[in-house]
Amino acid sequence: MRVLGLDPGTARTGYGAVEYRSGRLKALDYGLITTTADMEMPQRLQVINRQLAGLIDTIRPDAVAVEQLYYFKNAKTVITVAQSRGVILLTSAQAGLSIGEYTPLQVKQAVAGYGNADKKQVQYMVQKLLSLKEVPQPDDAADALAAAICHLHFHRLTDIYGYKV
């Protein structure tokens, strides 16, 4: 199974593709979709849509994993991240992909075994789980890889135990 994990944002949307085959996890690609601050929001969302559609065509994932929104102190940040998430969900649905949405707690538990793990712990575990030579950078890409790993863990539990996720 091949999963494209996404860490939503308007300036930086992290992406990470992970494949699970023959009992092993393998990183296929990771990086960022970026937009500039001088762009109007509709254009930024259009860039995210176009680049994500291109990634989907290239990577050919079976599913997409996206982090759910969590509490932000800044309402403006929540709104822009929500807009990015909306584009991600729409683009993925239009491509006919299965979509898994996970809380940050679920992602941390799946990757680090501890829901309150800090960023460094999660990045370290992503590196180890994917047998990467170094910690994936930037942070947004590492978070996207973690979301993909989380989806694969939940998917395997569904296959093994029949749980519905």
C-alpha positions as CSV (number, residue, x, y, z in Angstrom):
1,M,0.0,0.0,0.0
2,R,1.2,3.5,-0.9
3,V,0.1,6.5,1.2
4,L,0.7,10.2,0.6
5,G,0.9,12.0,4.0
6,L,0.1,15.7,4.1
7,D,0.8,18.4,6.7
8,P,-1.5,21.3,5.7
9,G,-0.4,24.9,5.6
10,T,-0.7,27.8,3.1
11,A,2.9,28.9,3.1
12,R,4.3,25.4,3.5
13,T,2.4,22.2,3.0
14,G,4.5,19.2,3.8
15,Y,4.2,16.0,1.8
16,G,5.6,12.5,2.3
17,A,5.0,9.3,0.4
18,V,5.4,6.0,2.2
19,E,5.0,2.5,0.9
20,Y,4.3,-0.6,2.9
21,R,5.3,-3.8,1.2
22,S,6.5,-7.2,2.4
23,G,6.4,-6.1,6.0
24,R,8.6,-3.0,5.5
25,L,8.0,0.7,5.4
26,K,9.8,2.7,2.6
27,A,10.0,6.5,2.0
28,L,9.3,7.2,-1.6
29,D,9.5,11.0,-1.7
30,Y,9.0,13.9,0.7
31,G,9.2,17.7,0.5
32,L,7.2,20.9,0.5
33,I,4.6,22.6,-1.6
34,T,5.3,26.3,-1.0
35,T,3.6,29.6,-1.7
36,T,4.9,33.1,-1.1
37,A,3.4,35.7,1.2
38,D,2.9,38.2,-1.6
39,M,0.4,35.9,-3.3
40,E,-3.4,36.4,-2.7
41,M,-5.1,33.5,-0.9
42,P,-7.0,32.2,-3.9
43,Q,-3.7,32.0,-5.9
44,R,-2.0,30.2,-3.0
45,L,-4.8,27.7,-2.8
46,Q,-4.6,27.2,-6.5
47,V,-0.8,26.4,-6.3
48,I,-1.5,23.9,-3.5
49,N,-4.2,22.3,-5.7
50,R,-2.1,22.1,-8.8
51,Q,1.1,20.8,-7.1
52,L,-0.8,18.3,-5.1
53,A,-2.6,17.0,-8.2
54,G,0.8,16.7,-9.8
55,L,2.2,14.7,-6.8
56,I,-0.8,12.4,-6.9
57,D,-0.3,11.8,-10.6
58,T,3.4,11.1,-10.0
59,I,3.3,9.1,-6.8
60,R,0.0,7.3,-7.5
61,P,-0.9,6.7,-3.8
62,D,-3.7,4.4,-2.7
63,A,-4.7,6.8,0.1
64,V,-4.0,10.2,1.5
65,A,-3.4,10.9,5.3
66,V,-4.0,14.4,6.6
67,E,-3.6,15.8,10.0
68,Q,-6.8,17.2,11.5
69,L,-6.8,20.8,12.8
70,Y,-5.9,21.3,16.4
71,Y,-6.2,24.3,18.7
72,F,-4.3,27.4,17.7
73,K,-4.0,30.6,19.7
74,N,-4.2,32.6,16.5
75,A,-7.6,32.4,14.8
76,K,-6.1,33.7,11.5
77,T,-3.8,30.7,11.5
78,V,-6.7,28.3,12.0
79,I,-8.5,29.8,9.1
80,T,-5.6,29.6,6.6
81,V,-4.7,26.1,7.6
82,A,-8.4,25.1,7.3
83,Q,-8.4,26.5,3.8
84,S,-5.4,24.5,2.9
85,R,-6.9,21.4,4.4
86,G,-10.1,22.0,2.3
87,V,-8.1,22.1,-0.9
88,I,-6.1,19.0,0.1
89,L,-9.4,17.1,0.9
90,L,-11.0,18.2,-2.3
91,T,-8.0,17.5,-4.6
92,S,-7.6,14.0,-3.0
93,A,-11.4,13.3,-3.3
94,Q,-11.4,14.4,-6.9
95,A,-8.5,11.9,-7.6
96,G,-10.7,9.2,-6.1
97,L,-8.4,8.5,-3.2
98,S,-9.3,7.1,0.2
99,I,-8.6,9.8,2.9
100,G,-7.6,9.2,6.5
101,E,-7.7,12.1,8.9
102,Y,-5.8,11.9,12.2
103,T,-5.3,14.0,15.2
104,P,-1.8,15.0,16.1
105,L,-2.1,12.7,19.2
106,Q,-2.9,9.8,17.0
107,V,0.0,10.5,14.7
108,K,2.4,10.8,17.6
109,Q,1.1,7.6,19.2
110,A,1.4,5.6,15.9
111,V,5.0,6.8,15.3
112,A,6.5,7.4,18.7
113,G,4.3,5.3,20.9
114,Y,3.5,8.3,23.0
115,G,0.8,10.9,22.3
116,N,2.8,13.7,24.0
117,A,6.0,13.0,22.1
118,D,7.8,16.2,21.0
119,K,8.8,17.0,17.5
120,K,12.3,15.7,17.8
121,Q,11.1,12.3,19.1
122,V,8.6,12.0,16.2
123,Q,11.3,13.0,13.7
124,Y,13.8,10.5,15.1
125,M,11.2,7.7,15.0
126,V,10.2,8.6,11.4
127,Q,13.9,8.4,10.5
128,K,14.3,5.0,12.2
129,L,11.0,3.5,10.9
130,L,11.8,4.5,7.3
131,S,15.6,3.5,7.6
132,L,16.6,7.0,6.5
133,K,20.3,8.1,6.9
134,E,19.2,11.3,8.6
135,V,16.2,13.0,10.1
136,P,13.9,14.2,7.2
137,Q,13.8,17.9,6.7
138,P,12.1,20.3,6.8
139,D,9.8,19.6,9.8
140,D,6.6,19.9,7.7
141,A,7.8,17.0,5.5
142,A,8.7,14.9,8.5
143,D,5.2,15.5,9.9
144,A,3.7,14.4,6.6
145,L,5.8,11.2,6.6
146,A,4.5,10.6,10.2
147,A,0.9,11.0,9.0
148,A,1.5,8.5,6.2
149,I,3.1,6.0,8.7
150,C,0.1,6.6,11.1
151,H,-2.3,5.7,8.3
152,L,-0.4,2.6,7.4
153,H,-0.5,1.5,11.0
154,F,-4.2,2.0,11.3
155,H,-4.8,0.3,8.0
156,R,-2.8,-2.8,9.1
157,L,-4.8,-3.0,12.3
158,T,-8.0,-2.9,10.2
159,D,-6.6,-5.8,8.1
160,I,-5.4,-7.8,11.0
161,Y,-8.1,-7.4,13.6
162,G,-11.0,-6.2,11.5
163,Y,-11.3,-2.9,13.3
164,K,-13.0,-0.1,11.4
165,V,-11.0,3.1,11.4
